[in-house]
Amino acid sequence: MSRRLLLSLALSVLVVIGGCGGLNGTTDEGDPEKPPEEAPTTRGPVDGYASHPARIYVDESMDDWEDIAARHVDSPDDGRGVDLERVWIAHDAEYLFLRFELGEPLNLQEGNALTLYLDTDNNPETGQQALGLGAELAWTFGERSGQVVRNGGSKEVTHADLGFTSLPTVTSTTFEVAFDRSAVPTDEGALFEGDSLRVGLSNDGDRLPDADGGLGYVLSDADTPLDTPSLGTPNASALRMLSYNSVNDFDRGRSAIFLDDRQPSFRRIFDATDPGVIAFQEVYDQTADQVATVAEEALGLPGGWAWAKKGQDLVLGSRYPILDTHAIPGYEDNVSGAFLLDADGALGTDLLVVNMHPPCCNYGPDDGEPSRNAQRQRVVDGVVAFLRDVKQGEGPFDVPPETPIVVLGDMNFVGEAQQPQTLRTGEIVNTGRYGSPAAPDWDGSPLLDTKPRQVASPLHTTWIAPGSSFPPGRLDYAFVTDSVLEVVHEFVLHTPTLPADVRSAHGLRADDTPTASDHLPVVIDVAPR
């Protein structure tokens, strides 16, 4: 059957069924309109074709998938490797989205052989032959690389070539991924050539679907408006906070806020966001007084702010007086910083801010050092123990009950899911060192993970490094005690995705956030509850 006829039939059946989860497999035998010589040489997609235009946000929450039926539910495997269980497919005008479930947790970014095959021209005779597909793209998640095969040639491609994003960056059984539909990864042209494609997955002997031919999908018209957070401070906001890994240039021995070629971008970012509190990470070699000077003279922040530094790289600036500070033990030099602010004019009470920057990456253990995962866990355990003591009146700050608390920073959560779980719920792992677990909010509940999203994008990623093998990730977090503090607005600023008129209205340039840092500023507006 020709591609045009196949697509026409698929779309016509989709209209009849109203976009249900797929078509019952049918054969072309006896079709009087198709000449016998056009009979396909390989099996067609399992269950025919589906199409699910939808407003999906890549945010680690699966609520927006609830109204979409699973595209395929796989039969149980024979116990080899990690079982591929279910997959969902959706799209909007800009992205192809996939959600998939596995039989046990893994880290999607490393240490696995899970491979996605996309037959983007819907032609089994072209591309890499796998799973009964002719895949133009084979992307191996654990290797963080892929191959585009076209016209007999093959090219290795990166996440940046594909506009690829995945979350979460920690271990999980469920993941969301997105591909930019406008990506042009090779000189051969766009990755998505037409409106129909086929999808397959494989992992250590298991595959989804089990039959050849993949899962058919149609990229139909998508009218899915984006709920876009604004940059402006809402009237309901009492206090705006910004967390920013300003990235240290180790070659020049300075945080990027001290670099002449980056300062104009930082200044425009701060002018556009107008925060009242800024938590910097990666200010290693400069003092709080030096930050205060550059903030006023080069970054356009108001004079008279209070500045303080704790640990090796954690600096906090505030238009509200800083009453006290404390270094929270973690792992060796990787401490966290606690800052008590007099925010009575904004919140009617003091505000306790914890600025964090646990160790990055997934190295080790090595040379007697625990793994980076274990080091991060100790930093997180230390913060939870500190919050427990503060609530019990045993901490370094004598604060009244129900004092608002905000915990933010570059968390580097790229390993075990236990680390963000501990910070949110208080489930201390190293109890022998840090004591008993305790829910961190005043009412005995978990902290609220605010999950800010990029303005003008469905993505919740906060770190983007096109030259790294690691795809964009959500590394920067903001948690609050929402029993006493309401988050009335939140966003992540990524200037390349902003419409030109929005950038112009706020005095921003498209390259401002990529120039300033590989991390993006995370902004939350809070008010007393």
C-alpha positions as CSV (number, residue, x, y, z in Angstrom):
1,M,0.0,0.0,0.0
2,S,1.3,3.5,-0.8
3,R,2.2,5.8,2.1
4,R,-0.4,8.3,1.0
5,L,-3.2,5.7,0.9
6,L,-2.1,4.2,4.2
7,L,-2.2,7.6,5.9
8,S,-5.6,8.4,4.3
9,L,-7.1,5.2,5.6
10,A,-5.6,5.7,9.0
11,L,-7.0,9.2,9.3
12,S,-10.4,8.2,8.1
13,V,-10.7,5.5,10.7
14,L,-9.4,7.8,13.4
15,V,-12.3,10.2,12.6
16,V,-14.8,7.4,12.9
17,I,-13.5,6.2,16.3
18,G,-13.0,9.8,17.7
19,G,-9.3,9.4,18.5
20,C,-9.5,6.2,20.7
21,G,-6.4,4.4,21.7
22,G,-5.8,2.6,18.4
23,L,-7.4,0.6,15.6
24,N,-8.1,-3.1,15.6
25,G,-5.6,-4.7,13.3
26,T,-7.0,-5.2,9.8
27,T,-5.5,-6.7,6.7
28,D,-5.6,-5.4,3.2
29,E,-6.6,-8.8,1.8
30,G,-9.6,-8.4,-0.5
31,D,-9.2,-4.6,-0.9
32,P,-10.5,-4.2,-4.4
33,E,-8.9,-0.7,-4.7
34,K,-5.3,-1.9,-4.1
35,P,-3.4,-3.6,-6.9
36,P,-1.8,-6.9,-5.8
37,E,1.7,-5.7,-6.7
38,E,1.5,-3.0,-4.0
39,A,1.0,-5.5,-1.1
40,P,3.4,-4.6,1.8
41,T,6.4,-6.8,2.3
42,T,6.4,-6.5,6.1
43,R,3.7,-6.5,8.7
44,G,2.0,-3.1,9.4
45,P,1.9,-1.3,12.8
46,V,0.4,-3.2,15.7
47,D,-3.2,-2.1,16.3
48,G,-3.1,0.2,13.3
49,Y,-2.7,4.0,14.0
50,A,-3.7,6.4,16.8
51,S,-3.5,10.1,17.2
52,H,-3.6,12.0,20.5
53,P,-3.1,15.8,20.3
54,A,-2.9,16.9,23.9
55,R,-1.4,19.5,26.2
56,I,1.4,17.6,27.8
57,Y,3.8,19.2,30.3
58,V,7.1,17.3,30.8
59,D,7.1,17.8,34.6
60,E,7.4,14.3,36.2
61,S,3.7,14.4,37.0
62,M,1.5,12.2,34.9
63,D,-1.8,13.9,35.6
64,D,-2.0,15.4,32.1
65,W,-1.9,11.8,30.6
66,E,-4.9,10.6,32.5
67,D,-7.4,11.2,29.6
68,I,-5.1,9.4,27.1
69,A,-5.4,5.7,26.8
70,A,-2.1,3.7,26.9
71,R,-1.0,3.2,23.3
72,H,0.1,-0.3,24.0
73,V,0.1,-2.7,27.0
74,D,2.8,-5.3,26.7
75,S,2.5,-8.9,27.7
76,P,4.7,-10.0,30.6
77,D,8.2,-11.0,29.6
78,D,10.2,-14.0,30.6
79,G,12.1,-12.3,33.4
80,R,15.1,-11.2,31.4
81,G,16.1,-7.6,32.1
82,V,13.7,-4.7,32.8
83,D,10.2,-5.4,31.6
84,L,8.7,-2.8,29.2
85,E,5.1,-2.6,30.3
86,R,3.1,0.3,28.8
87,V,3.7,3.2,26.5
88,W,1.6,6.4,25.7
89,I,2.1,8.7,22.7
90,A,0.9,12.3,22.3
91,H,1.8,15.4,20.4
92,D,1.3,19.1,20.1
93,A,2.3,21.5,17.3
94,E,5.9,21.5,18.5
95,Y,6.7,18.2,20.2
96,L,6.2,14.5,20.0
97,F,5.7,13.2,23.6
98,L,6.1,9.7,24.9
99,R,5.5,8.3,28.3
100,F,6.5,4.7,29.2
101,E,6.4,2.5,32.2
102,L,9.0,-0.1,33.2
103,G,8.8,-3.1,35.5
104,E,11.4,-1.8,37.9
105,P,13.2,1.5,38.5
106,L,16.2,2.6,36.5
107,N,18.2,5.7,35.8
108,L,17.2,6.7,32.3
109,Q,20.3,8.7,31.6
110,E,22.9,5.9,32.2
111,G,23.5,2.3,32.9
112,N,20.7,0.9,30.7
113,A,20.3,-0.4,27.1
114,L,16.7,0.9,26.6
115,T,16.5,2.0,23.0
116,L,13.7,3.9,21.2
117,Y,13.2,3.4,17.5
118,L,11.3,6.0,15.4
119,D,10.3,5.2,11.9
120,T,9.6,8.8,11.0
121,D,8.9,8.3,7.3
122,N,6.6,5.3,8.0
123,N,8.5,3.2,5.5
124,P,9.8,-0.1,6.7
125,E,12.2,-0.3,3.8
126,T,14.3,2.7,4.8
127,G,16.4,3.4,7.9
128,Q,17.8,1.0,10.4
129,Q,16.1,-2.4,10.4
130,A,14.9,-3.2,13.9
131,L,11.7,-4.6,15.4
132,G,10.2,-4.8,11.9
133,L,10.7,-1.1,11.5
134,G,12.9,1.0,9.2
135,A,13.9,3.4,11.9
136,E,15.3,6.8,10.9
137,L,16.2,7.3,14.6
138,A,17.6,4.8,17.1
139,W,18.1,6.5,20.5
140,T,19.7,4.6,23.3
141,F,18.9,6.4,26.6
142,G,21.6,4.9,28.7
143,E,24.3,5.9,26.2
144,R,22.8,9.3,25.7
145,S,23.3,9.1,22.0
146,G,21.5,8.0,18.9
147,Q,21.9,7.2,15.2
148,V,20.0,8.8,12.3
149,V,20.0,6.5,9.3
150,R,19.0,7.9,5.9
151,N,19.8,7.1,2.3
152,G,22.2,4.4,3.2
153,G,24.2,6.6,5.6
154,S,24.3,6.8,9.4
155,K,25.2,9.8,11.6
156,E,25.6,9.8,15.4
157,V,23.3,12.5,16.9
158,T,23.0,14.1,20.3
159,H,20.1,15.3,22.4
160,A,20.7,18.9,21.1
161,D,20.4,17.7,17.5
162,L,17.0,16.2,18.3
163,G,15.6,18.8,20.7
164,F,15.3,15.8,23.1
165,T,14.3,16.2,26.8
166,S,13.4,13.5,29.4
167,L,12.3,13.6,33.0
168,P,12.8,12.7,35.8
169,T,16.6,12.7,36.1
170,V,16.4,10.3,39.0
171,T,15.5,6.6,39.1
172,S,11.9,5.9,38.3
173,T,9.6,3.3,36.6
174,T,7.9,6.0,34.6
175,F,9.4,8.6,32.3
176,E,8.3,11.4,30.0
177,V,10.3,12.3,26.9
178,A,9.9,14.9,24.2
179,F,11.3,15.4,20.7
180,D,11.2,18.7,18.9
181,R,9.2,18.1,15.7
182,S,11.2,20.8,13.9
183,A,14.5,19.2,14.6
184,V,16.9,18.9,11.6
185,P,19.6,16.6,12.9
186,T,21.4,15.9,9.6
187,D,22.0,17.4,6.2
188,E,19.4,15.0,4.9
189,G,16.6,17.2,6.4
190,A,14.1,17.2,9.2
191,L,13.7,14.2,11.4
192,F,9.9,14.1,11.1
193,E,9.3,14.2,7.3
194,G,5.6,13.4,7.3
195,D,2.5,13.1,9.4
196,S,2.7,9.4,10.3
197,L,5.4,7.3,12.0
198,R,6.0,4.1,13.9
199,V,7.4,3.6,17.3
200,G,9.2,0.7,19.0
201,L,11.2,0.1,22.2
202,S,13.7,-2.6,23.2
203,N,15.6,-3.3,26.4
204,D,17.8,-6.3,27.3
205,G,15.8,-8.9,25.5
206,D,12.3,-7.4,26.0
207,R,10.6,-5.3,23.3
208,L,7.4,-3.3,22.9
209,P,5.4,-4.3,21.0
210,D,6.3,-7.9,20.9
211,A,5.1,-8.2,17.2
212,D,7.0,-6.6,14.3
213,G,5.9,-3.3,12.8
214,G,5.9,-1.0,15.8
215,L,3.0,1.2,17.0
216,G,1.5,3.5,14.3
217,Y,1.0,7.1,15.2
218,V,-0.4,10.1,13.2
219,L,0.7,13.7,13.9
220,S,-2.7,15.3,13.3
221,D,-3.5,19.0,13.7
222,A,-3.0,20.0,17.4
223,D,-4.9,22.9,18.9
224,T,-3.5,22.7,22.4
225,P,-3.0,26.2,23.9
226,L,-0.1,26.5,26.3
227,D,-0.8,27.8,29.8
228,T,2.1,30.3,29.9
229,P,3.3,31.8,33.2
230,S,4.1,35.5,33.0
231,L,7.3,37.2,34.1
232,G,5.5,39.9,36.0
233,T,4.9,39.8,39.7
234,P,1.2,39.1,40.5
235,N,-0.6,41.3,42.9
236,A,-1.1,38.4,45.3
237,S,2.7,38.0,45.7
238,A,4.2,39.3,48.9
239,L,7.7,38.2,48.2
240,R,9.6,37.0,45.1
241,M,12.5,34.7,45.4
242,L,15.0,33.6,42.7
243,S,17.4,30.6,42.9
244,Y,20.3,30.7,40.5
245,N,23.4,28.6,39.9
246,S,25.5,31.4,38.4
247,V,28.1,28.9,37.3
248,N,31.8,29.2,38.3
249,D,34.3,29.7,35.5
250,F,37.1,27.6,37.0
251,D,39.6,28.7,34.3
252,R,39.1,32.3,35.3
253,G,38.6,31.5,39.0
254,R,35.3,33.5,39.2
255,S,31.6,33.1,39.3
256,A,30.0,34.2,36.1
257,I,28.4,37.2,37.8
258,F,32.0,38.6,38.0
259,L,32.7,38.2,34.2
260,D,32.4,41.3,32.1
261,D,31.1,39.4,29.1
262,R,28.2,37.8,31.1
263,Q,27.2,40.6,33.4
264,P,24.9,42.4,30.9
265,S,22.8,39.2,30.5
266,F,22.6,38.8,34.3
267,R,21.6,42.5,34.6
268,R,18.8,42.1,32.1
269,I,17.6,38.9,33.8
270,F,17.4,40.6,37.2
271,D,15.7,43.7,35.8
272,A,13.1,41.5,34.1
273,T,12.4,39.3,37.2
274,D,12.9,41.9,40.0
275,P,13.4,39.5,42.9
276,G,13.5,40.4,46.5
277,V,15.7,37.5,47.5
278,I,18.4,35.8,45.4
279,A,20.0,32.5,46.3
280,F,23.3,32.0,44.3
281,Q,25.2,28.7,44.0
282,E,28.8,28.3,42.7
283,V,30.3,31.5,44.1
284,Y,33.4,29.7,45.3
285,D,36.2,32.2,45.3
286,Q,34.5,35.5,46.2
287,T,33.1,36.9,49.5
288,A,29.7,38.1,50.3
289,D,31.0,41.7,50.3
290,Q,32.5,41.2,46.8
291,V,29.1,39.9,45.6
292,A,27.4,42.9,47.2
293,T,29.7,45.3,45.2
294,V,29.3,43.6,41.9
295,A,25.5,43.2,42.4
296,E,25.1,46.9,42.8
297,E,27.7,48.2,40.3
298,A,27.3,45.7,37.5
299,L,24.1,43.6,38.0
300,G,21.7,46.5,38.6
301,L,20.5,45.2,42.0
302,P,19.5,47.9,44.5
303,G,22.0,49.2,47.0
304,G,21.3,48.5,50.6
305,W,20.6,44.8,50.2
306,A,22.0,42.4,52.8
307,W,24.4,39.7,51.6
308,A,25.8,36.6,53.4
309,K,27.7,33.5,52.5
310,K,27.8,30.1,54.0
311,G,29.7,27.0,53.0
312,Q,32.1,27.0,50.0
313,D,29.8,28.6,47.4
314,L,26.3,29.6,48.8
315,V,25.5,33.3,48.8
316,L,22.2,34.9,49.6
317,G,21.1,38.4,48.9
318,S,18.0,40.0,50.3
319,R,16.3,43.4,50.4
320,Y,15.1,42.2,53.8
321,P,17.6,42.2,56.7
322,I,19.5,38.9,57.4
323,L,19.2,38.3,61.1
324,D,21.3,35.1,61.4
325,T,23.1,32.4,59.3
326,H,24.1,28.8,59.9
327,A,26.1,26.2,58.1
328,I,24.2,22.9,58.0
329,P,26.6,19.9,58.0
330,G,26.3,17.6,55.0
331,Y,29.3,15.7,53.5
332,E,32.7,17.3,54.2
333,D,32.7,20.7,52.5
334,N,29.3,20.2,50.9
335,V,27.3,22.0,53.6
336,S,24.0,23.9,53.1
337,G,23.4,27.4,54.2
338,A,20.5,28.6,56.4
339,F,19.6,32.2,56.4
340,L,17.0,33.8,58.8
341,L,15.4,36.9,57.2
342,D,13.4,39.7,58.8
343,A,10.5,39.5,56.3
344,D,7.9,41.0,58.6
345,G,7.1,43.8,56.2
346,A,6.3,41.3,53.5
347,L,5.0,38.2,55.3
348,G,4.3,39.4,58.8
349,T,7.0,37.1,60.2
350,D,10.6,36.0,59.7
351,L,11.5,33.8,56.8
352,L,13.9,30.9,57.0
353,V,15.7,30.2,53.7
354,V,17.9,27.1,53.1
355,N,20.3,27.4,50.1
356,M,21.6,24.0,48.9
357,H,24.1,22.7,46.4
358,P,24.8,18.9,47.0
359,P,27.6,17.2,44.9
360,C,26.9,16.7,41.3
361,C,27.1,13.6,39.1
362,N,27.1,9.9,39.7
363,Y,30.8,9.1,40.3
364,G,32.3,6.5,42.7
365,P,32.7,5.2,45.2
366,D,36.4,5.8,44.7
367,D,39.6,6.0,46.8
368,G,37.7,5.6,50.0
369,E,35.2,8.2,49.1
370,P,31.5,7.3,49.1
371,S,29.6,7.6,45.8
372,R,28.2,11.0,44.8
373,N,24.8,9.5,45.4
374,A,25.7,8.7,49.0
375,Q,27.3,12.1,49.4
376,R,24.1,13.8,48.2
377,Q,22.0,11.7,50.5
378,R,24.0,12.9,53.5
379,V,23.6,16.6,52.4
380,V,19.9,16.1,52.1
381,D,19.7,14.2,55.4
382,G,21.5,17.0,57.1
383,V,19.0,19.6,55.9
384,V,16.0,17.5,57.0
385,A,17.6,17.0,60.4
386,F,18.1,20.8,60.7
387,L,14.4,21.4,59.9
388,R,13.4,18.8,62.4
389,D,15.4,20.5,65.1
390,V,14.1,24.0,64.2
391,K,10.5,22.7,64.5
392,Q,11.3,21.2,67.9
393,G,12.9,24.4,69.2
394,E,16.4,22.8,69.3
395,G,18.0,24.4,66.2
396,P,20.4,27.3,66.0
397,F,17.5,29.7,65.3
398,D,15.0,30.5,68.0
399,V,12.0,30.9,65.7
400,P,8.3,30.7,66.6
401,P,6.2,27.8,65.3
402,E,4.8,28.2,61.8
403,T,7.7,30.4,60.6
404,P,7.7,30.1,56.8
405,I,10.5,28.0,55.4
406,V,11.8,27.8,51.8
407,V,14.4,25.3,50.7
408,L,16.0,25.9,47.2
409,G,19.1,25.6,45.1
410,D,20.9,23.4,42.6
411,M,20.1,20.0,44.0
412,N,21.9,17.9,41.4
413,F,19.3,15.2,41.7
414,V,20.6,12.9,39.0
415,G,20.8,9.6,40.8
416,E,18.6,7.8,43.3
417,A,15.0,9.1,43.7
418,Q,15.4,8.7,47.5
419,Q,17.2,12.1,47.6
420,P,14.3,14.3,46.5
421,Q,12.0,12.0,48.3
422,T,13.9,12.6,51.6
423,L,14.0,16.3,51.1
424,R,10.2,16.5,50.5
425,T,9.0,14.0,53.1
426,G,11.7,13.9,55.7
427,E,12.7,10.3,55.3
428,I,16.2,10.4,56.6
429,V,18.4,7.5,55.4
430,N,21.5,7.9,57.6
431,T,19.6,7.9,60.9
432,G,22.7,6.8,62.8
433,R,24.3,10.1,61.9
434,Y,21.4,12.5,61.5
435,G,18.7,11.1,63.8
436,S,15.1,10.1,63.3
437,P,13.0,11.0,60.2
438,A,10.5,13.8,60.6
439,A,8.1,15.4,58.2
440,P,9.5,18.9,57.5
441,D,6.4,21.1,57.3
442,W,4.9,22.5,60.5
443,D,1.7,20.5,60.2
444,G,3.5,17.2,59.9
445,S,3.2,17.1,56.1
446,P,5.8,17.0,53.3
447,L,7.2,20.1,51.8
448,L,5.6,21.3,48.6
449,D,7.8,20.8,45.5
450,T,6.8,23.9,43.5
451,K,7.8,22.5,40.1
452,P,8.2,25.8,38.2
453,R,7.9,25.5,34.4
454,Q,9.6,27.4,31.7
455,V,7.8,30.4,30.4
456,A,6.4,29.8,26.9
457,S,7.4,26.1,27.0
458,P,5.9,22.8,28.2
459,L,9.2,21.8,29.8
460,H,10.2,21.9,33.4
461,T,13.9,21.6,32.8
462,T,16.3,24.0,34.6
463,W,19.7,23.0,33.2
464,I,20.6,23.0,29.5
465,A,24.1,22.3,28.2
466,P,24.0,21.6,24.4
467,G,27.7,20.5,24.5
468,S,27.1,17.9,27.2
469,S,26.1,14.3,26.5
470,F,23.4,14.7,29.2
471,P,20.1,16.1,28.0
472,P,18.4,19.0,29.7
473,G,17.3,18.1,33.3
474,R,15.5,19.4,36.3
475,L,18.3,20.0,38.7
476,D,17.1,23.2,40.4
477,Y,14.3,23.0,43.0
478,A,12.2,25.2,45.3
479,F,10.4,23.6,48.2
480,V,8.1,25.5,50.7
481,T,6.2,24.8,53.9
482,D,2.9,25.2,52.2
483,S,1.0,24.9,55.5
484,V,1.9,28.5,56.2
485,L,3.1,29.8,52.9
486,E,1.2,29.9,49.6
487,V,3.0,29.8,46.3
488,V,1.0,32.2,44.1
489,H,3.2,32.1,41.0
490,E,6.3,30.3,39.8
491,F,8.4,30.0,36.6
492,V,11.7,29.1,35.0
493,L,13.2,31.7,32.7
494,H,14.6,30.4,29.4
495,T,15.0,33.4,27.1
496,P,15.4,31.5,23.7
497,T,11.8,30.2,23.9
498,L,10.2,33.6,24.8
499,P,8.2,35.2,22.0
500,A,10.0,38.3,20.6
501,D,7.4,40.7,21.9
502,V,7.7,39.3,25.4
503,R,11.4,39.6,25.4
504,S,11.1,43.2,24.1
505,A,8.6,44.1,26.7
506,H,10.9,42.9,29.5
507,G,14.2,44.2,28.0
508,L,15.6,40.7,27.4
509,R,17.5,39.1,24.5
510,A,17.2,35.6,23.2
511,D,20.7,34.6,24.3
512,D,20.6,36.0,27.8
513,T,20.1,32.8,29.8
514,P,22.4,30.7,27.7
515,T,25.1,33.4,28.0
516,A,24.7,33.8,31.7
517,S,24.8,30.2,32.9
518,D,24.0,26.6,32.0
519,H,21.4,26.7,34.7
520,L,18.2,28.7,34.4
521,P,16.8,31.1,37.1
522,V,14.0,29.6,39.2
523,V,11.5,32.1,40.4
524,I,8.7,31.7,43.0
525,D,6.2,34.2,44.4
526,V,5.0,33.5,47.9
527,A,2.4,35.0,50.3
528,P,1.3,34.1,53.8
529,R,-1.4,31.5,53.9
